[in-house]
Amino acid sequence: MPAHLELTPAWQDIRTRLRSAVGESVYEVWLSGLEVRGWDGTVLILQAEKGAESWLAGRYGQLLERCAQDVLGPAAKVAFAGEAAAKAHEALTGAGRTGHTAPGEEFNPRHTFDQFVIGDGNRLAHGAALAVAEAPGQAYNPLFLHAPPGLGKTHLLNAIANYIRLYDPATTVRYTTVEAFTNGFIAALKGEALDRFKRLYRDVDVLLIDDVQFLASKAKTEEEFFHTFNALYDSGRQLVLTCDRLPSQLTGLEQRLRERFESGLVAHLTPPDWATRITILRKRAAVDNIEIDDEQVFEAIAERITDNVRSLEGALIRIVAHHSLTGQPIDRQLATTVLDSIRPIAVRSGSTTSDGGAPTIATIQQIVAQHFSLAVTDLTGSSRVGQVAWARQLAIYLVRELTDTPLQRIGEAFGGRNHATVLHACRRVSDRISVNNDDAADLQELGQALGHQQ
């Protein structure tokens, strides 16, 4: 009997070990679709969905091989079927790691422009990233994406890479994190392989760099990064960087590097509004083939989680995992039970809170007024003086984002304004923080003062 036909019990054992190692939700999303395509007594051949094999090999390859060895013996190896087999095998075994993509840095095939949900808070960043993908080095160079964690910066980096690979495969793209760049640089210095390291990052058409804030306090790495940046920029090649703060706030970096970051387009991503949060959840359910008939499930998640796309999707995955384990229907009751355990409901608008719950309208008005050295009556009055109007718009925006207050009630709290004025103020803030670093800094500082990372 062919060896692969005898593998079914062993494969079930391997799957059980994988599920235990990564958890139910991660397993269901990323690993449940793996299938066995062959077993010759030494190499276990696995198949994943088209385009995902290399990424899965880089992300979970070592774990897959370890689980296989626990069941099949210490000599067992794992490889993937399809066009990505050779590349995946290299990622698993460490062989031939001289290619243009570093180990563990494969592009996530799920992170495409089609799967990115556009809202007021990320429209500029999405548009700029798409323009870069369509014409590298010709628009917005460098492109600096700024946002707190979980709002889609890394998604856009991967989307750029996936777009270029699909439509212009002759253009070379490399994605890296500052951590990987630093570790590679240190290893190159120790191994006298600095020339190869430089070629790795400078002989590309597009360099995508995640988390540049971690360059701070790394003098030698920062120097090398500066020269890498210049080598690419001066030759007209594209750089895209992400960071959790504005270039001007990277006080641990040399001024010359901060100036390089500011020389292109700085695009800010802000937390998704209600409609965008609902759309994100619907799209994630569709991508993962999750059938949810009760619309209130999405609404329950969107009510609780307002500031982070990753947390939003994570809550949905957790609810689905709970459904898989208990057999309970996916409805508002199950969603509420799960959300109570991970994001207890906060005291909402209109009430006083001292336990870290959502701020009240009065608290937001007071914090904003103090920030601009104004009185609360200025925010609720009719003055159209530039600073007063901007402060009022910021306060309205924060009330809408941090509370569940209806638009009409928000307008009433700001001097009897109507809901159209409230929507205009929110759009105005979204537009200004997308193009003006000082305005974005105002929003971030106010969010931090209110105990909410913007």
N, C-alpha and C positions, 0 to 999 in steps of 0.2 A: 504494500500500500504506500503511495507517495507520502513523504513525510508531512506535507502541509495538511493532509486530510486527517492526520492523527493529532493535530495541534489544538483542536477546539477547546478541550478542557484546560490546557495550559494557557491559551489565550485569554480565557475567562479569568484565570488566576492572575495573569498579568494586568488585565483591566481592573480587577479588584484592587490590586496594589497601587495602580495609578490613581484611582479614585480616592483611595485613602491618603495618598501623598499630597495631592493638590486640592482636595476638597470637592464637594459635590458640584458647586456652581461652576468652578473653573473646568472641571472634567466635562460637564455637560456642554459647555460652550465650545471648548477647544479640542477635546480628545475623544469624545464619544463617537465621532464619525470615523475614526481610524478603522481600517479593515486589513486583515491578513491576506497577502497575495502569494506568499510562498515561504517555505522553510526547508532548507537543504541540510539541516542538522547542525549548521553553524550560523548562517545568516537568516534573520527573520526579516522578510520583505513586507513593508507596510505601505498602504496607500491612503492618501488624504484627498480632500477636495482639490480641484485644479487650482494651482497657483499658491497653495498653502504649504506645500511639503518642505521647501527650504526654510521657511520661517519656523515651522513646527520643529524641524530638526535643530535649528539654532537655539530655540527657546526651551524645548523639552527633550532634546536628543539624549543628553546624559541620563536623565531620569528614565526615559524609555529603555535605554540599554541596561541600566541598573536593575529595573524591574524584570526585564527579560532574563538577565543573568541569575536573578534570585530563583526564577522558575525553571529555566532551561539549562542552567549551568554556567560557570564562570567564563567559558569560551564563547558564549553567544554574542553575536553582533546584531545590530539593527541597521537597516538601510531602507530607503524609500523607492517605490516604483515610479514610473513615469519619467518625464524629461529631466526632473530635478534629482534623479537618483545619485548621480556622481557627486553633485554639489552637496546634497544632504549627507552622503556618507563621509565626505571630508569634514563637514561640520561636526559629525558625531565622533570621528576617530582622531581628528586633529591633523590628518594628513593633507598635504598640499595647500596649506593655508597661506598661499602667496597671492591669492586672487584679489580682486578689487574691492570686495566687501569683507569686512573683518568678521571673525566668529561672533555669533550672537547678535549681529547687527543687520540681519536681513529685514527687508521692509515688510510690514504687516499687510498682507493682501486685503484685509478688510478695510483698511484705512484709505479710502479713495475719496475723490471729490463728490462722487455720487452719494456716498454714505454720510457725508458731512451735512448736518442740518444747519441751514443759514437762518440767522435771526438778526435783530438790530444790534446785538452786542458783538457780533463777529463778522458782519457783512464786509467791512473793509479788509480784514485779515484774509478772509476767503477769497475775495476778488484779487487781492495782491498776490496771494499764493498761486492762484490759477494763472495770472498773467506771467508770473515767473516760470511756471511749468511750460507755458506755451512759447515763451521767448526768453530762455535763460540768458542772463547777462545784459539784456536790453531794457528791462524794466525793473525798477525798484532794487537796485543793487548797492549795498546789501539790503535784504529784507529782515527786519528785526521784529519778531512776534513776542509781544509782552502780555503776560497774564499769570494769575495764580495757578497752581497745579489743578489739573482736571478740567480745563476749559477748551481743550482741542488743539493746543500748540503742536504736540507730537503727531496728532492725526494729520494736520496740514503738512508737516514735513514728509510723512509717509505718502500722503496723497500726491505731493509734487514728484516724489521718486517714482511712484507707480505710474503716474501719467507719462512721465518722460520715457520710462521703460517700454510703455505700450505704444506710444506714438512717435518716439524718436530714439530707438534703441542704440543708435550710433553715439548718442550723447552719454558720457560716463557720469555716473552719480555715486556719491558716497555719503552715507549717513553715519554720524558718530555722536556720542555724548562726550562732554568734556571729561568725564571720568575715564572713558575708554581712551580718549586722546592722551590724557595724562599718564595712564598706565602704559600705553604703548610707547610714549616718549621716554619714560623711565627705563623700560625694558630695552629700548634701542640704545640708550646711553650705556647701559651695563653690558650689552652684547655687541657693542661697536657696530651697530647696524643703523646709524643715524641717517645715512643716505637713503636707505630703503624706506625708512619711516617718512622722510620728506617726500619721496616720490609717491608714497601711498596716498598722501593728502594733497599734494600739489599737482599731480598729474591727472586731475579730474576736471570736468567741465562744470559740475555743480557740487558744492560741498554744503551739506545740511548738518548743522551743529546744535545739539540739544543742551539746555541747561548751562548757558555760559556764565551764570552767576557763580559757578563753582571754580572759575578761574582765579577768583580772589585768593590772595595769600599764597599763590603758587608761582613764585617769581620766574623760575627757569621755564616752566611750562607756558607762562604768559608771554615770555619773550619769544619762544618758538611759535606760539599761536599768532602773535603779532606779525612775524615774518611770513607765516603761512597765509594769513589774511592778505597781506600786501602782495604776495606773489600771485595769488588768484585774482585779486581785485585789479591790479595793475595790468594784467593780461586780459581783462574783460570777461573773466569767468564769474559765475554766479555764487554768491554766498547767502544762505538763509540761516538765521540764528534765532533761538528761543531763549527766553529768560523770564524769571518770575518777578522782575522789577525793571524799571526804566533804566536806560543807560546812565542817566545823570545820578541815579541812586546807587550805582555800583562803585561805591567809594573805595573799595579795596583794590580796584584796578587802576592802572596808570591812566592819566588823562588822555594820552594819545590813542589808547585803545577805545576808551569811551567815545572819543570823537569819531573814530572809525565806525562804531556802531550807529551813531546818530547821523552819519553822512548819507544814508539812504532813506528808506521809509520805515518809521516806527509805527506798527499797527497794534492796537490794544484790543484784547478780547475781554468782554465782561460777562458775568453770569447770565444764563438764558432767562428770558421772560417766560411768563406762564404758557403762552401759545407754543413757544419754541421747546419748552420742556416736554409738553404733551407730544409734540411731533417727534422729538428724540426718542421717547419711549415707544411710540408706535413703530418707528422705523427699526429700532433694535428688536422688537418682538417679531417683525416681519423678516428681518435678516436671519434670526435664529429659529424661524418657523415655529414660533410660540403662538398658539391660538388663545386669544384673550377676548372673550365676548363681552365682559363687563367693563365698560368704559370708565367706571368709577375706580378701577384699579390704577389706571394711569393718573387719574385726578388725585387719588390719595397720595401717590408718590410725589407728584408735582407740588402738592400742598406742603409736604414736609421738607423736601430737598430742593433748595432754590439756588444754591451757589456753586454747584459742581456737577459737570456732566458725568464724570466717572462715578461719583457717588450715586447719581440718578440711575445710571445703568446697572450699577452694582446692586441697588435695592431691588430692581426688577429681577435680576438673576437670582437673588436670594429668595424672593417670593416664589419663583418658579422651582427652585431647588426644594423649598419647603413643601410645595405641592407634590413634587416627585417622591419625596420621602414619606409623606403622610397620606397622600391620596385626597386631600382636601381640595375642593374646587378653587380655581383662581378667581376670587371675587373680592369685593371691598372688605369683607370681614377678615379674610386671610391676609390681605395687604395691610390692614390696620394692625393685626396681631404681630406680623413680622416687623413693621415699621416701629411699633412701640418698643421693640427690643433693640433697635439700632439707632433710631432717631426719635426719642420721646417728644411728644407734642409740646411746643413752647407756648408761653403766654402770648397771646396775639395782640394786635393793635387795639388801642382804646383802654387798656388796663395797665396798671403799674407792674413792673417786673423787677425783681431784685435777685433772681436766681439764674441769670444768664439766658432768660428767654428772649423772645423778639422784643426790640425796643418799641416804645409807644410813639405815636405821632408827636406828642409834646417833647419827648426826649430827643427825637431826631431834629426837630425845629431848634431846640436849645443848643445842641451840639453844633449844628450848621451855623447858627447865628454867632456863637462864640468863635468859631473858626475864622469867620470873616469880620469879627469885631463889630457885629451888628446887633440890633435888638430883634426879638422874635416878632415884634409888631412890624418890623421892616419886611419880614418874609410874608406876613399875612396882609400887608398893605398894598397900595397901588403903585408904588414907585417903580419906574422903569429904568432907573440909573443902572448902568452896566453891571457893576459888582452886585448890587442888590438883586437884579433880575437873575443873574447867574446863580447866586446863592439860593434863591427861591426855587429855581429849576432843579438844582442838585438835591434840595430837601424833598421836593416832590418825587424825584426819581428814586431816592432812597426809601421813602415811605412805600412807594409802589413795589419795590424789590424786596424789602425786608418785612413787610406786613401783608396781611390778606385784605386790607381795606379796599372796599369798592371805589371805583374812580370818582363817583359822585361825592362820596364821603371825603375823599382826599381833597377834592376841590373846595368843599365847604370848610375844611380845616385851614385852607390857605386863602381866606377872605371871600369865600362864596364863589370861587371860580367854577366853571363848568367842566365836564369830563373831557371835552375837546381840548381845553387849555392844558389839562393834566397830560393828555397824550402828546401834545405838542412839546411840553417841557421835557418829557422823557425822551422823545426823539431828538430834541436839541442836545441833551446831555450825551446821548449815544454818538451823535455826529461829532461833537466837540472833542470828546475823549479819544476818538479814533484818529484825530489829526493833530492834537495839541498835547504835548507831554505835560505841561503845567496843569492843564485841566484834568488830565488823567490822574496826576499826582494828588490833586484836590480830592477826587473821588476816593482814591485809595486811602488817603489819610483819614477821611471821614468814616469810611468803612471800618478801618482799624479802631478808630475811637469809639465806634458803636459795637465793637466786639464781633465784627463780621468782615472776613477777608474779602476785599473786592479785587 
